[in-house]
Amino acid sequence: MRIFRQYFQSDFHGAFAAVTAVRTKQIPALLMAGLLCACLMLPAAPVRAEETAVKQDAEEASPDETLQLYAQSAVLMDADSGRVLYGKNPEDILPMASTTKIMTCILALEYGNPEEIVEVSAYAATMPKVKLYVKQGEKYRLKDLLYSLMLESHNDSAVVIAEAVGGSVEGFAAMMNQKARDIGCFDTYFITPNGLDAVVNDSGRTHSTTARDLAKIMAYCVTDSAAREEFLEITRTAGYDFTDAEGKRSFHCNNHNAFLGMMPEALSGKTGFTNNAGYCYVGALESEGRIFTVALLACGWPNNRNYKWSDMKQLAAYGMEQYRYRDIYEAKEFEAIRVENGIDRVSGKPYEEAYVPVRVDDRGETELSYLLSDRDKIEVKTQTARTLQAPVEADAQIGTVSYYLNGDLVRQYPVVTTQDVEARTYRFICTYLIQTYLFARPVNILAPS
């Protein structure tokens, strides 16, 4: 009875000590096995979570108020991550004029054949200025029209391209909107391939975007698209000459993206203007391995056409001065976690506490670089179980290591077990006790034979 009272009032290890202490009094081995099994099968303590946070040196992130921009809506974006580094009304939905044409160009490069000969429709020939003045029935190489589109911003060339690639303007607009959604731009709606002000009568939706979406589309064009090299080749060309397919008419195009000549870091860009949109601009620049995109909407109206260049230079300088890549990866090591009702793999003894080693499954990554300023705040949070319940499988997730940038989760790695742990069963305990106390042969049952 003394042993049973201790079993109910103490833990397994105390009860086991009591059982083994009376071995000299020759309690039958099978009775000892039964008592010990009852002790070993006590219910496990509940699993609890542990969370710690490690904060790196950084000031509280806040918008920079020193920038004085003309644009009603503006964004400076890290093209690699899509993160907005600076925003002024970045979610305002506004018309974007001929900056639309970056989407027209990238779609034509991705889905069209640049060497295809395309024919001008009657509708394309009616487009307003700015235009190439193509005529119905004329034929052109698609690639030549892409230079006309991006260097001179010809509206008629945009329609010829759209009809050739999408079958119709409406079909091409559907492709543009699908691509926008694929990129993650859900506040953008395309109606025309040239950016002329337009509205859908039955729904009232307008041809529009946000500065955030427009900067993201440009980021896609210069970094992620399979046609990025062709896109950059076209948009960086200073001048281009071509003829129609029959060689009867000759054309020369000059690049009107003045930003290309303003700083050596300039990578690409597209201007735009309509009466509703005002002056607009979307551009990209590259410096020391960093690629920034900038979108400016409603950046002045006639007599203020240079406002966009002032804003662009301000944002470009701000990005290059304030942001540098920094490795935020932290190597993490964890203590082994106790496994309730588990069998210790080393000793194989039922009364030894079992532990399982764990590690961060970082998929082989040893670097985690993000474009950061001194105001950005990084938090690395770890969360793991304090105890586990047997059985435990190898590679089972038991926690996470999470990286937060200004409160937003940017990367998360699982914490996993490195080996399995078997559960203590009545059969295991009885086998161990019989071998140990009946045959006086203590062994590690788990050890390979």
C-alpha positions as CSV (number, residue, x, y, z in Angstrom):
1,M,0.0,0.0,0.0
2,R,2.9,2.3,0.7
3,I,4.0,2.0,-2.9
4,F,0.5,2.7,-4.2
5,R,0.1,5.8,-2.0
6,Q,3.4,7.1,-3.3
7,Y,2.3,6.5,-6.9
8,F,-0.8,8.6,-6.5
9,Q,1.0,11.4,-4.5
10,S,4.2,11.7,-6.4
11,D,5.6,11.6,-9.9
12,F,6.8,8.7,-11.9
13,H,10.5,8.9,-10.8
14,G,9.6,8.9,-7.2
15,A,7.3,5.9,-7.6
16,F,9.9,4.1,-9.6
17,A,12.5,4.7,-6.9
18,A,10.0,3.2,-4.3
19,V,9.4,0.2,-6.5
20,T,13.1,-0.6,-7.1
21,A,13.9,0.1,-3.4
22,V,11.9,-3.0,-2.3
23,R,13.5,-5.2,-4.8
24,T,15.5,-6.8,-2.0
25,K,12.2,-7.9,-0.4
26,Q,11.6,-10.0,-3.5
27,I,8.3,-8.5,-4.7
28,P,7.5,-10.6,-7.7
29,A,8.7,-9.0,-11.0
30,L,5.4,-9.1,-12.6
31,L,3.8,-7.1,-9.8
32,M,6.6,-4.6,-10.1
33,A,5.9,-4.4,-13.8
34,G,2.3,-3.7,-13.2
35,L,3.0,-0.9,-10.7
36,L,5.6,0.6,-12.8
37,C,3.4,0.6,-15.9
38,A,0.8,2.5,-14.0
39,C,3.4,5.1,-12.9
40,L,4.8,5.4,-16.4
41,M,1.5,6.0,-18.1
42,L,0.6,9.1,-16.0
43,P,-1.0,11.8,-18.3
44,A,1.5,14.3,-19.7
45,A,1.6,18.0,-18.9
46,P,0.0,20.2,-21.5
47,V,2.1,21.6,-24.3
48,R,2.9,25.3,-23.8
49,A,4.3,27.8,-26.3
50,E,7.2,30.0,-25.7
51,E,7.8,33.2,-27.6
52,T,10.8,35.5,-27.5
53,A,11.5,38.6,-29.6
54,V,14.9,39.9,-30.6
55,K,15.0,43.5,-31.8
56,Q,17.8,44.9,-33.9
57,D,19.0,48.4,-33.7
58,A,16.6,50.6,-35.6
59,E,14.5,53.7,-35.0
60,E,10.7,53.6,-35.4
61,A,9.8,53.7,-39.0
62,S,8.0,56.8,-40.1
63,P,7.3,58.6,-43.4
64,D,9.9,61.2,-44.4
65,E,8.3,64.6,-44.3
66,T,11.3,66.4,-45.8
67,L,10.2,65.5,-49.4
68,Q,8.1,68.2,-51.1
69,L,6.5,66.6,-54.1
70,Y,4.2,68.1,-56.8
71,A,2.5,64.8,-57.6
72,Q,-0.9,64.2,-55.9
73,S,0.1,60.5,-55.6
74,A,3.6,59.1,-55.6
75,V,5.5,55.9,-54.7
76,L,9.1,54.9,-54.3
77,M,9.4,51.1,-54.4
78,D,12.0,48.5,-53.9
79,A,11.6,46.6,-57.1
80,D,13.0,43.4,-55.7
81,S,10.6,43.0,-52.8
82,G,7.7,45.2,-54.0
83,R,7.9,47.1,-50.7
84,V,6.9,50.8,-50.7
85,L,9.8,52.8,-49.3
86,Y,8.0,56.1,-49.6
87,G,4.4,56.8,-50.4
88,K,2.3,59.9,-50.9
89,N,-1.4,58.9,-51.2
90,P,-0.1,55.6,-52.7
91,E,-3.6,54.0,-52.8
92,D,-5.5,56.8,-54.5
93,I,-7.1,55.6,-57.7
94,L,-6.3,58.0,-60.6
95,P,-6.0,57.9,-64.4
96,M,-2.4,57.1,-65.6
97,A,-2.4,58.3,-69.3
98,S,0.4,56.9,-71.4
99,T,2.2,55.2,-68.6
100,T,-0.3,52.5,-69.5
101,K,2.0,51.6,-72.4
102,I,4.5,49.8,-70.3
103,M,1.9,47.1,-69.8
104,T,1.1,47.1,-73.5
105,C,4.7,46.7,-74.4
106,I,5.5,43.9,-71.9
107,L,2.4,41.9,-73.0
108,A,3.3,42.3,-76.6
109,L,6.8,41.0,-75.9
110,E,5.6,38.1,-73.8
111,Y,2.7,37.0,-76.0
112,G,3.4,38.4,-79.4
113,N,6.0,37.7,-82.1
114,P,8.2,40.8,-82.6
115,E,8.9,39.7,-86.2
116,E,5.2,39.3,-87.1
117,I,3.9,41.6,-89.8
118,V,0.6,43.2,-88.6
119,E,-2.0,45.1,-90.5
120,V,-3.6,48.5,-89.5
121,S,-7.3,48.5,-89.0
122,A,-9.7,51.3,-89.7
123,Y,-10.2,51.8,-86.0
124,A,-6.5,52.1,-85.3
125,A,-6.0,54.7,-88.0
126,T,-8.6,57.0,-86.3
127,M,-6.6,57.4,-83.0
128,P,-5.9,60.9,-81.9
129,K,-2.5,62.5,-81.5
130,V,0.1,61.7,-80.4
131,K,0.2,59.3,-83.4
132,L,2.4,57.7,-86.1
133,Y,-0.3,58.4,-88.7
134,V,-0.6,54.9,-89.9
135,K,-3.2,54.2,-92.6
136,Q,-5.8,51.5,-92.8
137,G,-4.4,48.4,-94.7
138,E,-0.7,49.3,-94.1
139,K,1.5,46.6,-92.7
140,Y,4.3,46.9,-90.1
141,R,6.6,44.7,-88.2
142,L,5.4,44.4,-84.6
143,K,8.8,45.1,-83.2
144,D,9.0,48.5,-85.0
145,L,5.7,49.5,-83.6
146,L,6.9,48.8,-80.1
147,Y,9.6,51.4,-80.6
148,S,7.0,53.8,-81.9
149,L,4.9,53.0,-78.8
150,M,7.6,53.5,-76.2
151,L,9.8,56.2,-77.6
152,E,7.2,58.6,-79.2
153,S,4.1,57.3,-77.3
154,H,2.1,56.9,-80.5
155,N,-1.6,56.1,-79.7
156,D,-2.4,54.5,-83.1
157,S,0.6,52.1,-82.8
158,A,-0.8,51.0,-79.4
159,V,-4.1,49.9,-81.0
160,V,-2.4,48.1,-83.9
161,I,-0.3,46.2,-81.3
162,A,-3.3,45.4,-79.1
163,E,-5.4,44.1,-82.0
164,A,-2.5,41.9,-83.3
165,V,-1.8,40.4,-79.9
166,G,-5.2,40.3,-78.3
167,G,-7.5,40.0,-81.3
168,S,-9.2,43.2,-80.4
169,V,-8.8,46.1,-78.1
170,E,-11.3,44.6,-75.7
171,G,-9.5,41.2,-75.8
172,F,-6.2,42.9,-75.2
173,A,-7.6,44.9,-72.3
174,A,-8.7,41.6,-70.7
175,M,-5.1,40.4,-71.0
176,M,-3.8,43.6,-69.4
177,N,-6.2,43.2,-66.5
178,Q,-5.4,39.6,-66.0
179,K,-1.6,40.4,-66.0
180,A,-2.2,43.2,-63.5
181,R,-4.0,40.7,-61.1
182,D,-1.2,38.2,-61.6
183,I,1.4,40.8,-60.6
184,G,-0.7,41.7,-57.5
185,C,-2.2,44.9,-58.8
186,F,-5.9,44.8,-57.7
187,D,-6.7,48.5,-57.9
188,T,-5.8,48.8,-61.6
189,Y,-8.3,48.7,-64.4
190,F,-7.3,48.9,-68.1
191,I,-9.7,49.8,-70.9
192,T,-7.4,51.1,-73.6
193,P,-3.9,50.0,-74.7
194,N,-2.7,53.6,-75.1
195,G,-3.9,55.2,-71.8
196,L,-6.5,57.6,-73.3
197,D,-9.1,58.6,-70.8
198,A,-11.9,56.1,-71.0
199,V,-14.9,54.8,-68.9
200,V,-17.1,51.7,-69.2
201,N,-20.6,53.0,-69.6
202,D,-22.5,50.2,-67.9
203,S,-20.3,50.0,-64.8
204,G,-18.8,53.5,-64.6
205,R,-15.3,52.1,-64.1
206,T,-12.5,54.3,-65.5
207,H,-9.2,53.6,-67.0
208,S,-7.1,54.0,-63.8
209,T,-4.5,52.7,-61.3
210,T,-2.7,53.7,-58.1
211,A,0.9,54.8,-57.7
212,R,1.6,51.6,-55.8
213,D,0.2,49.4,-58.6
214,L,2.0,51.4,-61.3
215,A,5.3,51.1,-59.6
216,K,4.7,47.4,-59.1
217,I,4.0,47.0,-62.9
218,M,7.2,48.7,-63.7
219,A,9.1,46.5,-61.2
220,Y,7.7,43.5,-63.0
221,C,8.8,44.8,-66.4
222,V,12.4,45.4,-65.4
223,T,13.0,42.5,-63.0
224,D,10.6,39.6,-63.2
225,S,9.3,39.4,-66.7
226,A,10.9,36.9,-69.1
227,A,11.0,39.7,-71.6
228,R,12.7,42.2,-69.3
229,E,15.9,42.4,-71.5
230,E,13.9,43.2,-74.6
231,F,11.8,45.7,-72.7
232,L,14.9,47.5,-71.4
233,E,16.5,47.5,-74.9
234,I,13.5,49.2,-76.4
235,T,12.9,51.8,-73.6
236,R,16.6,52.7,-73.3
237,T,17.0,53.3,-77.0
238,A,17.7,57.0,-77.8
239,G,16.5,56.9,-81.4
240,Y,15.1,54.4,-83.9
241,D,14.5,54.3,-87.6
242,F,12.1,51.9,-89.5
243,T,9.8,51.6,-92.5
244,D,6.5,50.0,-93.2
245,A,6.6,46.4,-94.4
246,E,6.7,47.4,-98.1
247,G,9.4,50.1,-97.5
248,K,7.2,52.9,-98.9
249,R,7.2,55.1,-95.7
250,S,10.1,55.9,-93.5
251,F,9.9,56.9,-89.8
252,H,12.3,58.1,-87.1
253,C,11.5,58.0,-83.4
254,N,13.2,59.9,-80.6
255,N,13.0,58.8,-76.9
256,H,11.1,61.4,-74.9
257,N,12.1,60.0,-71.5
258,A,14.3,62.8,-70.5
259,F,15.1,61.1,-67.2
260,L,17.5,58.8,-69.0
261,G,19.9,61.7,-69.5
262,M,19.5,63.2,-66.0
263,M,21.4,60.6,-64.0
264,P,23.6,57.6,-64.9
265,E,21.5,55.4,-62.6
266,A,18.3,55.8,-64.8
267,L,17.2,52.5,-66.1
268,S,13.8,52.9,-67.9
269,G,10.6,54.9,-67.8
270,K,7.5,56.2,-69.6
271,T,5.9,59.6,-69.6
272,G,2.1,60.3,-69.9
273,F,-0.4,63.1,-70.2
274,T,-4.1,63.5,-70.7
275,N,-6.5,66.3,-69.6
276,N,-7.9,64.1,-66.8
277,A,-4.6,62.5,-65.7
278,G,-2.3,65.5,-65.9
279,Y,1.4,64.7,-66.2
280,C,2.4,61.3,-65.1
281,Y,5.6,59.3,-65.0
282,V,6.8,55.8,-64.1
283,G,10.5,55.0,-64.0
284,A,13.2,52.7,-62.8
285,L,16.8,53.3,-61.6
286,E,19.6,51.0,-60.6
287,S,22.4,51.8,-58.1
288,E,24.8,49.5,-56.4
289,G,22.7,46.5,-56.9
290,R,19.5,48.2,-55.8
291,I,16.6,48.7,-58.3
292,F,14.0,51.3,-57.4
293,T,10.8,52.1,-59.3
294,V,9.0,55.4,-59.0
295,A,5.4,56.2,-60.0
296,L,4.0,59.8,-60.2
297,L,0.3,60.5,-60.9
298,A,-1.4,63.9,-61.3
299,C,2.0,65.7,-61.3
300,G,0.9,69.0,-62.6
301,W,-0.9,70.2,-65.7
302,P,0.2,72.3,-68.8
303,N,2.9,74.9,-68.0
304,N,4.1,72.5,-65.3
305,R,5.4,69.6,-67.4
306,N,8.8,69.6,-65.6
307,Y,7.3,68.9,-62.2
308,K,7.6,65.2,-62.8
309,W,11.4,65.5,-63.3
310,S,11.8,67.4,-60.0
311,D,9.8,64.7,-58.2
312,M,11.6,61.9,-59.9
313,K,15.0,63.3,-59.0
314,Q,13.9,63.8,-55.4
315,L,12.7,60.3,-54.9
316,A,15.6,58.8,-56.7
317,A,18.1,60.7,-54.5
318,Y,16.1,59.8,-51.4
319,G,16.1,56.1,-52.2
320,M,19.9,56.0,-53.0
321,E,20.8,57.9,-49.9
322,Q,18.5,56.3,-47.4
323,Y,18.4,52.6,-48.3
324,R,21.0,49.9,-48.2
325,Y,20.8,46.1,-48.3
326,R,21.3,44.6,-44.8
327,D,21.4,41.0,-43.9
328,I,18.9,40.4,-41.2
329,Y,19.3,36.6,-40.9
330,E,20.1,35.3,-37.4
331,A,21.4,31.8,-36.8
332,K,19.2,30.2,-34.1
333,E,20.0,27.2,-31.9
334,F,17.6,25.5,-29.5
335,E,17.8,23.3,-26.6
336,A,16.4,19.8,-26.9
337,I,12.7,19.6,-26.0
338,R,11.4,17.2,-23.3
339,V,9.0,14.6,-24.6
340,E,6.3,13.4,-22.2
341,N,5.9,9.6,-22.1
342,G,8.8,9.2,-24.5
343,I,11.6,6.6,-24.5
344,D,15.1,8.0,-24.0
345,R,17.0,7.0,-27.2
346,V,20.4,6.9,-25.4
347,S,19.7,4.7,-22.4
348,G,16.6,3.0,-23.5
349,K,15.4,3.0,-19.9
350,P,11.8,3.8,-19.1
351,Y,12.6,6.0,-16.1
352,E,14.9,8.3,-18.0
353,E,13.4,11.6,-19.3
354,A,13.3,11.7,-23.1
355,Y,14.4,14.7,-25.2
356,V,14.3,15.5,-28.9
357,P,16.8,17.8,-30.6
358,V,15.3,20.5,-32.9
359,R,16.6,22.8,-35.6
360,V,15.5,25.7,-37.9
361,D,14.6,24.4,-41.3
362,D,16.0,27.4,-43.2
363,R,16.1,25.5,-46.5
364,G,19.8,26.2,-46.7
365,E,19.5,29.9,-46.5
366,T,22.2,31.7,-44.5
367,E,21.4,35.2,-45.7
368,L,18.3,37.3,-45.7
369,S,18.9,40.7,-47.3
370,Y,16.4,43.5,-47.3
371,L,16.6,47.1,-48.4
372,L,16.5,49.1,-45.2
373,S,16.9,52.6,-43.9
374,D,17.9,53.6,-40.4
375,R,14.2,54.1,-39.5
376,D,13.2,50.6,-40.3
377,K,12.5,48.2,-37.4
378,I,13.4,44.5,-37.5
379,E,12.0,41.9,-35.1
380,V,12.9,38.3,-35.0
381,K,10.5,36.2,-33.0
382,T,10.9,32.5,-32.1
383,Q,8.1,30.3,-30.9
384,T,8.6,26.7,-29.9
385,A,6.7,24.1,-27.8
386,R,8.2,23.6,-24.3
387,T,7.1,20.0,-24.1
388,L,5.9,17.4,-26.6
389,Q,3.8,14.3,-26.3
390,A,5.2,11.0,-27.5
391,P,5.3,9.6,-30.1
392,V,7.2,12.3,-32.0
393,E,8.2,11.9,-35.7
394,A,11.4,13.3,-37.2
395,D,10.9,16.6,-39.1
396,A,7.7,17.4,-37.3
397,Q,7.2,21.2,-37.0
398,I,7.1,22.3,-33.4
399,G,7.7,26.0,-33.8
400,T,8.7,29.0,-36.0
401,V,11.3,31.7,-36.4
402,S,9.6,34.8,-37.8
403,Y,11.1,38.0,-39.2
404,Y,9.1,41.2,-39.0
405,L,9.8,44.4,-40.8
406,N,8.0,47.4,-39.3
407,G,5.4,45.0,-37.9
408,D,4.8,43.1,-41.2
409,L,5.8,39.4,-41.5
410,V,8.4,39.1,-44.3
411,R,9.8,35.6,-43.8
412,Q,9.1,32.6,-41.6
413,Y,11.0,29.4,-41.1
414,P,9.7,26.2,-39.4
415,V,11.4,24.7,-36.3
416,V,11.4,20.9,-36.7
417,T,12.5,17.8,-34.8
418,T,15.7,16.1,-36.0
419,Q,14.7,12.5,-34.9
420,D,11.8,10.5,-33.8
421,V,10.9,9.5,-30.2
422,E,8.9,6.4,-29.5
423,A,6.2,6.3,-26.8
424,R,6.4,4.3,-23.6
425,T,3.9,1.5,-23.8
426,Y,2.9,-1.2,-21.3
427,R,4.6,-3.8,-23.5
428,F,7.9,-1.9,-23.6
429,I,7.9,-1.4,-19.8
430,C,7.0,-5.0,-19.0
431,T,9.7,-6.2,-21.4
432,Y,12.3,-4.0,-19.8
433,L,11.4,-5.0,-16.3
434,I,11.3,-8.7,-17.0
435,Q,14.7,-8.5,-18.6
436,T,16.1,-6.3,-15.9
437,Y,14.6,-7.9,-12.7
438,L,13.7,-11.4,-13.7
439,F,16.7,-12.2,-15.8
440,A,19.0,-9.6,-14.3
441,R,20.0,-8.4,-17.8
442,P,19.5,-4.6,-18.1
443,V,19.6,-3.7,-21.8
444,N,18.8,-0.8,-24.1
445,I,15.8,-2.2,-25.9
446,L,16.0,0.5,-28.6
447,A,19.6,-0.2,-29.4
448,P,20.1,-2.0,-32.7
449,S,20.9,-5.7,-32.3
